Amino acid sequence: MITADNITSHEFIGLDTEIIESSNPQVIGLNGRIVNETKSMFTINTIKGMKQIAKSTNNWKFSIASKDVIVRGSSIAKRPFDRIGGKA
């Protein structure tokens, strides 16, 4: 079960997210559902279509159990297998 404490060691695909801070001001506020994840990118299904966004240059907001959780992109910029498998 995903909680605010263990979100970084779980799968992100299927979660809704929003960019709350970024080195690129044009993507702040972008939100949608994560449909794919690689080592350095999220693919997000937004109302304007699919967007590929770098993880490391953004801070991400996730809503878990009615709580907003902020995750630094640099802390999750790993292959999903490595992050989930505890090899982080």
Secondary structure, DSSP 8 states (H G I E B T S, - for coil): ---TTTGGGS--TT-EEEEEEESSGGGTT-EEEEEEE-SSEEEEEETTEEEEEESTTEEEEEEETTEEEEEEGGGT-S-HHHHHTT--
